[in-house]
């Protein structure tokens, strides 16, 4: 087994995209890449899994685009309309959704710090290059943290390993 780049048990502070643990349990790096919308090879050197220590508060996060769509945009055809520069929340509002209600529902039903829906951050060992960075994938829920929150380094998944709890 490869040594983890960040010591297990260490508290780190990270921002950016986060998801739920049940989206990657039992998956190898290829399946995690496909599920989370990473380019093929993005996790070739492995990745670290960090558990959020507390659920994000209302103003800590915003919605991420749907991972099952190219560029993670649910309602935009780039061939017809060009690059979509709207945020996910702008797209939701444009489609008639009430973001405040949706955020409160997600926080209540989806944001957990234990159990199968535990909130996690996937930290690739190496930074990716190439385009598209987020190809069409399996539709895992993802959100964006706007500022670093405390997380505990829980696991390192090597290139040949499968993520287990």
C-alpha positions in Angstrom: 0.0 0.0 0.0 1.2 3.5 -0.9 1.9 6.0 1.9 -0.7 8.7 2.2 0.4 12.2 1.1 -1.5 13.7 4.1 -1.2 11.8 7.4 -4.4 10.0 8.4 -6.3 11.6 11.3 -4.9 15.1 10.6 -7.3 18.0 10.6 -7.1 20.0 7.4 -9.0 23.0 6.1 -10.4 22.7 2.6 -12.9 24.5 0.3 -14.2 23.5 -3.1 -16.3 20.5 -4.2 -17.7 18.0 -1.7 -20.0 15.0 -1.9 -21.3 12.1 0.1 -19.3 9.0 1.1 -21.9 6.5 -0.2 -21.1 7.8 -3.7 -17.6 6.2 -3.6 -17.7 3.3 -1.2 -16.7 0.0 -2.9 -15.4 1.8 -6.0 -12.0 1.7 -7.5 -10.4 4.9 -8.9 -11.8 4.3 -12.4 -15.3 4.1 -11.0 -14.8 7.1 -8.7 -13.5 9.1 -11.7 -16.6 8.1 -13.7 -19.0 8.7 -10.8 -17.6 12.1 -9.8 -17.0 13.4 -13.2 -13.2 13.5 -13.2 -11.2 13.1 -16.4 -9.9 9.6 -16.9 -6.6 9.4 -15.2 -7.4 12.2 -12.8 -7.0 9.8 -9.8 -4.1 7.7 -11.3 -1.9 8.5 -8.4 -4.6 7.9 -5.8 -6.6 10.3 -3.7 -7.3 11.3 -0.1 -10.7 11.2 1.5 -11.4 13.8 4.1 -14.6 13.8 6.3 -16.2 17.2 7.1 -16.2 17.7 10.8 -19.3 19.8 10.8 -22.1 20.2 8.2 -21.8 23.4 6.2 -24.1 26.2 7.2 -26.4 27.9 4.8 -24.0 30.6 3.6 -21.0 28.2 3.5 -22.0 26.5 0.2 -23.8 26.6 -3.1 -25.1 24.0 -5.5 -22.8 22.3 -8.0 -24.0 21.4 -11.5 -25.3 17.9 -12.2 -22.4 15.5 -12.8 -24.4 13.5 -15.4 -24.1 16.3 -17.9 -21.1 17.5 -19.8 -19.7 20.5 -18.0 -22.2 19.6 -15.2 -24.9 21.8 -16.7 -28.4 20.3 -16.7 -30.3 22.7 -18.9 -27.7 23.9 -21.4 -26.7 22.6 -24.8 -23.2 24.0 -25.4 -23.4 23.1 -29.2 -26.5 25.3 -29.5 -25.9 27.9 -26.8 -22.2 28.2 -26.4 -20.4 27.9 -23.0 -22.7 28.3 -20.0 -21.2 30.8 -17.6 -24.1 30.8 -15.2 -23.7 29.5 -11.6 -25.8 26.4 -10.7 -28.0 28.7 -8.6 -28.5 31.1 -11.4 -29.6 28.1 -13.6 -31.9 26.9 -10.9 -33.6 30.3 -10.6 -33.9 30.6 -14.4 -35.7 27.3 -14.3 -38.2 28.5 -11.7 -36.7 26.9 -8.6 -36.6 28.5 -5.2 -33.0 28.2 -4.1 -33.6 29.1 -0.4 -36.1 26.3 0.0 -33.9 23.8 -1.9 -30.8 24.7 0.2 -32.8 24.2 3.5 -34.1 20.8 2.3 -30.6 19.7 1.2 -29.1 20.7 4.5 -31.8 18.8 6.4 -31.9 15.6 4.2 -28.4 15.3 2.7 -25.8 17.0 5.0 -24.6 14.4 7.5 -21.3 14.0 9.4 -21.8 10.3 10.0 -23.4 7.3 8.3 -23.6 6.5 4.6 -24.3 10.1 3.5 -21.3 11.4 5.5 -20.0 14.5 3.7 -16.5 14.1 2.2 -14.0 15.8 0.0 -11.9 13.9 -2.5 -8.4 15.3 -2.8 -6.5 14.0 -5.8 -2.8 13.3 -5.2 -1.9 15.3 -8.3 -3.6 18.2 -9.9 -5.3 17.4 -13.2 -4.6 18.9 -16.6 -6.6 18.6 -19.8 -10.1 19.4 -20.9 -12.8 18.7 -20.2 -12.1 18.7 -16.5 -15.6 17.5 -15.7 -16.9 15.1 -18.4 -20.4 13.6 -18.3 -20.7 11.1 -15.4 -23.0 9.2 -13.2 -24.9 11.9 -11.4 -23.4 12.1 -7.9 -24.5 14.9 -5.7 -21.9 17.6 -5.4 -21.8 21.0 -3.7 -19.2 23.8 -3.4 -17.7 25.1 -0.2 -16.9 28.8 -0.5 -14.3 28.9 2.3 -12.2 26.2 4.0 -13.9 24.1 6.7 -12.3 21.6 9.1 -12.0 18.1 7.8 -10.4 14.9 9.1 -8.2 13.0 6.8 -9.9 9.6 6.9 -8.3 7.5 4.1 -5.8 7.4 1.3 -6.9 5.3 -1.7 -4.0 4.2 -3.8 -4.1 3.7 -7.5 -4.9 0.0 -7.2 -7.2 0.2 -4.2 -10.9 0.3 -3.6 -12.4 2.8 -1.2 -13.9 1.1 1.9 -15.2 2.4 5.2 
